Amino acid sequence: MSQVNVFHYVEEGYNVRLFLEKSIISLVIALLLGGFPAQSEEFGPHEFSVLYTPIIQRSVRSSETNANAELDLIGRFRLSSGNTGTWGETHLSFWALGNHTLGGTISAGAFSRRSGLLWDSNDGDAPDPDWLLGIFALQQEFRIGATSGQVELGKIYPGLTLASLPYAGDDRDSFMSQIISSDAAGRWFDRIGIGASFSVRQNLWFANLLVSDATAQDRGFDFETIKDGSNLYALELGVTPTIAGRASRVSLMPYVINSSDEFSRERGLVLILSHDLTTGGAEGLAPLVLFGRYTLRTGGEPLTANARDDAKSLKRGGFVGLALNRPFGRDMQQIGIALMHGSPSKTAMSNGFGSQTGVETYWKTSFGKSAEFTTGLQVIDRGAMGLEFIPGLRLKLSY
């Protein structure tokens, strides 16, 4: 990001003081809460972490700015060791998050629309500004012969249970663009609600089955919407072959979301792949990894005016990317680059959008286990509107 652009923020009324004040207040809260992990040794197998991650992005052509910060509280408590027999460990897992815009800037959604983007440049509107309980679930592990698995019951986040990929699915850790960090085509990813999942795996294959409430509105537990019959049903089937000594993963996931008062019935198909191009990385990370996802869907169109704001902007789209760990022999660093493409939904087309293609790249540097700093750039071909350039900065603090 150039010095000219930084001063331009101030000229346009970008409230740097407010940005800093909110960041400091949120950071103090994180530090106070961060005292808990010091007790983790005393609690033995339990895990608890606090993450604070501000992001700032600027659209060069459209002269728009978005800055937001996310505070995550993540815990995983072992209720039973389960060392013998069929049943393994029992855990209670939870994840709560709060997100707010900073410095008087516009939201990530407004920033992306004003910049002419078909999908959001980050996931900073999830939610804004309230808290959300993303996960609160019991997880029971099991093993039968060569087959192992897990049963999960409670409030579930499908995007973390299904179609998982390295270096994707979290705009606070790797790529920031919504088409990579979430799914801009399918509503399955963020249908957070009461549900259950069942997973099984062997050496060469795996399967994940998930059923959850698709219309939950409450930030905590929403039991009322369970009765309306609009649920997400998803089945992921995959294989995990080793090719020339390198790990691979390919899966296919059909899903259905029943119709509701606000959306028509949605059916979709998600293809996921990853392959280690090299071997011998430290801490279980291959030096160079290829990965990608593509989603096709029909239906899922808004039936009311209010639902248009929550409608997905793509009817199909995805990405393919590369991640390089320890670039140029530098420890604690990572470079990623991905090619993105999406075709607009009926709702997006009615708003004047056409297909868009883009590239995102980032360079992340870790400072021990407590801090990461990332610089990123998105270049989006907006068709008749031309190219848009979106540089971004991200700081992640862990406790």
C-alpha positions, 0 to 999 in steps of 0.5 A: 500500500503506497504512502499516497493512499494512506494519506488519502484516507485522512483526506477523505475523513477516514477516522484514524483515531477512532480506528485506533481507539476501537482496536486498543479497546478490543485488544485490552479485552483480548489480553484480559481474556487471554489470562485463561490459557496460562491455566491450561497445563493445570486443566491438562487436555483442555484447550482454550484460545483467544484470537484478535484479528483486524483487517484493512483493505482499500479499493484503488480504483473505487477509492473505498475503504473497509477495516474490521476486526474479529475477536474469537473465543475458541475452546475444546474440553475433553470430557472423557479419555475413552482409551479402551474399546469402541468409544474414544475421547468425548469433547465439548467444543465451542467457538464464539466470535464478534466482528465490528467495523473500525475507524468509521469505515463502511462494512465489508459488504458495502465496500465490495458492492461499491467497488463493483465486486461480485463477491466480498473481499473478506468475511467481515460482516459475520456478524456486525456488530453483535456476537455469534455462537458459531459452535457449541457441540458434543463430539464423540470419537469411535473406532471399529477395526480399521475404521475411525470416526466421530459423531457430533451433536449441537450447534454446528458450523457446516463450513468447518465440518464439511469440504475442508481444505488447507489454506482455505475457509478462514479469512483471518488465516490465509486468503481473505476473499470470500470465494475462498474463505467461505463459499460465495455460491452455496449457502451450505457453508454458513447454515449455522444451527442445531444439527448433527454430523457423522464422519467415518474414515479409513486410510484411503477414503472418508465420508461426512454426513451432516443435517442442520437447521438452515434458517436459524436466526438467533445468535445463540441457540435457535430452537424455534426454527427447527420446526419449520422443516427447512434443513441442510442435508449434505453428504461428502464422499472422498478418497485420500490416495498417496501419489508418488509418496505425496498426499492427495484428497479429492471429494464430492459433496451433493447437498440440499437445502429445503425451501423456506419462507425466504428462499427457494429450494437449493440443490448444489454440488461441491468438488474439492481437491488438494495435493502435496506437490512436494514432500519433506516439510516441517510440522506436517506442512508440505513445502508446496500444496495445490488445492481448489474448490468449485460449487454448482447450484440451482435454486436458493433464490430469494423470495422476499425483498429482505432475503435479497441482502442474504442471497449468494451472489454466485450460481457457480464459482470457485478457485484453484490455488498454490501455497508455498511454506518456507519460501526462499528458505525463510522459516515461519513464512507462507505465500499463497496465490489463487485464481478465482472465477464466478458466474452471477446468480439471478439476483446479482444479474438483476443488479447489473453484475456479470461473470468476474475473474480474479487473482489473490496473493498473500505473504504471511509472516509468523512471530512465534505462536502469538502473532502473524502479519499478512500483506495481500493483494486481490486483482479482480477483472470486473468485465466492462468496469475494468480491473480493480486492485485491492491491497490489504493488511492483516494482523493476527494475535493469539493468546 
